[in-house]
Amino acid sequence: MTYLSIMAAPVKTTDKDRYLAHARATWPAFQRHGAIAMSENWGVDIPDGKLTSFPLSVKLEADEAIVIGWIVWPDKATCDAAWEKLEQEPEMANMDMPFDGRRMIFGGFETILEH
């Protein structure tokens, strides 16, 4: 089964195009290191929560939207090896980051069911 790197991040609404350019620029590097697919998703219907929610998880500010993205890998080993290599690539280190990485949440997930 596949393995996913998933993240949620707050992005200023005025930076939507800048974020999309960033996402497009990262895909070739991810693909070069074994990624199968990538998806970026702009939040449009994100309810506030009292105990927990997407807005609370990233400390969303009034002028921001939440972006959810994921990269599909063939397996965890490929993902781990890719991130190790990607962290050493100058193009990744010098990439424009159009979001506050301190408020990004992320993790790796093993697929347990696919249809």
N, C-alpha and C positions, 0 to 999 in steps of 0.2 A: 504494500500500500504506500501511497505517497506521503510526503511530509510537508508541512506548511510553515513558513515564517509569516507571522501575522503581526500587524502593527496598527495602532490608532494614534493619531496626532492632531493637535489643533493647528489650523492654518488660517491666517487672516483672509477674509473674503476677498480683499483686493489682490491677494497673491495667488488666486486660483490658477491663472495662466502660468505663472512662474512655477507653481507646484507641478503642474502637468508637464512642463518642460523638464523639470528635474526628474520626474518619474520616467519620462521617455528616454532621457539620457542614461538612466541606470540600467535599463533593460538589456542592452547589448552585453554589459559586464556580467549580469546575472546569467544570461543565456550562455555566454562563453564558459561559465563555470558549472553548467549543468542544469540550470533552471528549466522547467518544462513550460511554465506559464506564469503570468503576473497579472494582477488586477488591482486597480486603484478606484476607489469609490468615494464620491463627495456626499457628505451627509445632507439630507434635505428634510427629513422628518425625524428629528432626534428629540424625544421628550426629556424634560427635566425630571430628575428623581429626587426623592427625599433621603433615601438611605444609600442608594447606588444608582449610577446611570453613566452613559457615555460622557455627558458634559462634566459630571463630577470627576470621572476618572482622569480627565486631562486638564482639569481646572479651566474649562472653556470660558473665554472672555466674550463680551458682547459683539465684537467685530470679527469673530472667528467662526469657522465651520469645522466639523470633524471629518477627517479623512481616514478611511479604513483601507488598508492595502494588504495584499498577501502575495507571496511567491510560492509556487508549487515546485517541489523538488522530487526526484524519484525516490529518495530515502533520506534519512537523517545523516548518514555518513557523507553523502554528497553535499548536503546543506552545510554541515560543519566544516568540511574541507573548503567549500566555496567562501564562507565568511572569513576563514583564516587567510585565504589568498586575497580576497577583496579588501581587507583591512590594510594590506600592504601596497595596494595599487595607488599611485599618485593621483590618477584621475578621480578616484573615489574620495580620497582625502581632501582634494581641493574643490569638490563639487559644491555648488550653491545649495544651501539647505534652507528652503523657504518655510521653515516651521521651527518651533521651539522644541528642540530635541530633549530638553529636560522634562517636558511634560508628555512626551511620547510614551506609550506603553507597548510592549511587544513580547512575543514568546514564540516557541516552536511547538507544533501540534502534530501528533501522529494521526493519520486518517484511520478511522475505525469502521466507517461505512461510506460507500460511494454508490450512487445510482446512475 
